[in-house]
Amino acid sequence: MTNQTWMVTGTSSGFGKELALQLAQKTGIQLIATARKESDLDYLDQYDHGQIKKILVDVAKSKEIQRAVQEALAFTEQVDVLVNNAGLGYFSTIEESNMATVRYMFEVNVFGLAEMTKALLPQFRQHRSGTIVNISSALALTTLPTMGFYSATKYAVEGYSDTLRKELAPLGIHVLTVEPSGARTNWAGSSSQKELPQITDYANFQQMVETMDEGVTKSPGNPKLIAKAIIEAVENPDTPDHLPLGNFAYKGSLENLRGLTREIEHYKDISLSTDD
Ligand SMILES: NC(=O)c1ccc[n+]([C@@H]2O[C@H](COP(=O)([O-])OP(=O)(O)OC[C@H]3O[C@@H](n4cnc5c(N)ncnc54)[C@H](OP(=O)(O)O)[C@@H]3O)[C@@H](O)[C@H]2O)c1
């Protein structure tokens, strides 16, 4: 694939940084790398021969998104691939979650992604081509206690993306959701807040919240391989709609779907009883 421009959010660390590193070293690729702090993108300087544009944007701020997209379209005629990667986590039982923290996570994981996409959609439609990659999570295909509101943000990303795909497919624009399993990034550490259970009824989840950071840090998910798989999926002429990555995402999603299918079949008579 030649002369493609990729724009990736959240390239200061983790998947976004790995994507930026790999894209910066590929021929025929222009890269627009976004982050919140300029110095977080210094690592790109050694690969820059004019094909890289750094843009500062906090995806929780609408004005910054508008400005970032203007800057991007001043740098390139066309953004071919938008990767909505910026995101954060929150570990808490649902009852004990702080709603301000939950709302902020929705701002970043859902509304930031949606606003960035909305701002770039006119140019995608104009060119009748392109791919929008939304980084979702294995936790949008299955769920775990203490990650409920995080899952809720990523399930929202899935519903949004599945609909967007149907609206954009006739225009030649593809939407890919990526559902990575736990991977060794800053996500469970500096990019997540945690509330240890205080209610005795939830005491059995204490250890889960306490060790989440360590567990994810030691997980088999390799951000380099995840970035490579995302690039390959986008470059594949047969780009998938969904890309579950890692064993947990693969097995967890199939188990969840099989369970859901069994349940729907089991209660089929009730389901079909409500149409007259
Ligand atoms: N690692 C996993 O286990 C895992 C699994 C499934 C899905 N994911 C998803 O993968 C995506 C990337 O996360 P990661 O694992 O690579 O974690 P990470 O290393 O913590 O990277 C998260 C990125 O998001 C950026 N970000 C956070 N809030 C932002 C905001 N308001 N505006 C702009 N950028 C913001 C961070 O920037 P700063 O450095 O400025 O904070 C950072 O660049 C997220 O959407 C996450 O939910 C992660």
The ligand as an SDF file (V2000), in Angstrom:
LIG
                    3D

 48 52  0  0  0  0  0  0  0  0999 V2000
   -3.6540   -2.6480   27.3900 N   0  0  0  0  0  0  0  0  0  0  0  0
   -4.7320   -3.3490   27.4670 C   0  0  0  0  0  0  0  0  0  0  0  0
   -4.8130   -4.3280   28.2380 O   0  0  0  0  0  0  0  0  0  0  0  0
   -5.9120   -3.0100   26.5960 C   0  0  0  0  0  0  0  0  0  0  0  0
   -6.7830   -4.0440   26.2060 C   0  0  0  0  0  0  0  0  0  0  0  0
   -7.8720   -3.7330   25.3940 C   0  0  0  0  0  0  0  0  0  0  0  0
   -8.0730   -2.4440   24.9550 C   0  0  0  0  0  0  0  0  0  0  0  0
   -7.2100   -1.4460   25.3420 N   0  0  0  0  0  0  0  0  0  0  0  0
   -7.4710   -0.1060   24.8060 C   0  0  0  0  0  0  0  0  0  0  0  0
   -6.3680    0.2540   23.9980 O   0  0  0  0  0  0  0  0  0  0  0  0
   -6.2880    1.6730   23.8830 C   0  0  0  0  0  0  0  0  0  0  0  0
   -4.8530    2.1200   24.1240 C   0  0  0  0  0  0  0  0  0  0  0  0
   -4.4910    1.8190   25.4490 O   0  0  0  0  0  0  0  0  0  0  0  0
   -3.0860    1.2010   25.8220 P   0  0  0  0  0  0  0  0  0  0  0  0
   -3.3080   -0.1730   26.2970 O   0  0  0  0  0  0  0  0  0  0  0  0
   -2.0970    1.4430   24.7610 O   0  0  0  0  0  0  0  0  0  0  0  0
   -2.7550    2.0590   27.1390 O   0  0  0  0  0  0  0  0  0  0  0  0
   -1.7660    3.2790   27.4080 P   0  0  0  0  0  0  0  0  0  0  0  0
   -0.3540    2.8480   27.1910 O   0  0  0  0  0  0  0  0  0  0  0  0
   -2.1370    3.7650   28.7530 O   0  0  0  0  0  0  0  0  0  0  0  0
   -2.1560    4.3480   26.2920 O   0  0  0  0  0  0  0  0  0  0  0  0
   -3.3260    5.0970   26.3860 C   0  0  0  0  0  0  0  0  0  0  0  0
   -3.1790    6.3080   25.4790 C   0  0  0  0  0  0  0  0  0  0  0  0
   -4.3970    7.0680   25.5310 O   0  0  0  0  0  0  0  0  0  0  0  0
   -4.0410    8.4290   25.7600 C   0  0  0  0  0  0  0  0  0  0  0  0
   -5.0890    9.2190   26.4060 N   0  0  0  0  0  0  0  0  0  0  0  0
   -5.7310    8.9890   27.5770 C   0  0  0  0  0  0  0  0  0  0  0  0
   -6.6110    9.9720   27.8140 N   0  0  0  0  0  0  0  0  0  0  0  0
   -6.5230   10.8560   26.7790 C   0  0  0  0  0  0  0  0  0  0  0  0
   -7.1570   12.0650   26.4360 C   0  0  0  0  0  0  0  0  0  0  0  0
   -8.0920   12.6380   27.2340 N   0  0  0  0  0  0  0  0  0  0  0  0
   -6.8210   12.6840   25.2840 N   0  0  0  0  0  0  0  0  0  0  0  0
   -5.8760   12.1490   24.4630 C   0  0  0  0  0  0  0  0  0  0  0  0
   -5.2190   11.0050   24.7310 N   0  0  0  0  0  0  0  0  0  0  0  0
   -5.5430   10.3660   25.8720 C   0  0  0  0  0  0  0  0  0  0  0  0
   -2.8110    8.3440   26.6370 C   0  0  0  0  0  0  0  0  0  0  0  0
   -2.1600    9.6070   26.6230 O   0  0  0  0  0  0  0  0  0  0  0  0
   -1.3870   10.1960   27.9400 P   0  0  0  0  0  0  0  0  0  0  0  0
   -0.0350    9.5390   27.9300 O   0  0  0  0  0  0  0  0  0  0  0  0
   -1.3590   11.6580   27.6900 O   0  0  0  0  0  0  0  0  0  0  0  0
   -2.2130    9.8150   29.1370 O   0  0  0  0  0  0  0  0  0  0  0  0
   -2.0550    7.2430   25.9250 C   0  0  0  0  0  0  0  0  0  0  0  0
   -1.4010    7.7440   24.7870 O   0  0  0  0  0  0  0  0  0  0  0  0
   -7.2890    2.2330   24.9010 C   0  0  0  0  0  0  0  0  0  0  0  0
   -8.4630    2.6330   24.2000 O   0  0  0  0  0  0  0  0  0  0  0  0
   -7.5840    1.0350   25.8090 C   0  0  0  0  0  0  0  0  0  0  0  0
   -8.8690    1.1240   26.3890 O   0  0  0  0  0  0  0  0  0  0  0  0
   -6.1430   -1.7020   26.1450 C   0  0  0  0  0  0  0  0  0  0  0  0
  1  2  1  0
  2  3  2  0
  2  4  1  0
  4  5  1  0
  4 48  2  0
  5  6  2  0
  6  7  1  0
  7  8  2  0
  8  9  1  0
  8 48  1  0
  9 10  1  0
  9 46  1  0
 10 11  1  0
 11 12  1  0
 11 44  1  0
 12 13  1  0
 13 14  1  0
 14 15  2  0
 14 16  1  0
 14 17  1  0
 17 18  1  0
 18 19  2  0
 18 20  1  0
 18 21  1  0
 21 22  1  0
 22 23  1  0
 23 24  1  0
 23 42  1  0
 24 25  1  0
 25 26  1  0
 25 36  1  0
 26 27  1  0
 26 35  1  0
 27 28  2  0
 28 29  1  0
 29 30  1  0
 29 35  2  0
 30 31  1  0
 30 32  2  0
 32 33  1  0
 33 34  2  0
 34 35  1  0
 36 37  1  0
 36 42  1  0
 37 38  1  0
 38 39  2  0
 38 40  1  0
 38 41  1  0
 42 43  1  0
 44 45  1  0
 44 46  1  0
 46 47  1  0
M  CHG  2   8   1  16  -1
M  END
$$$$
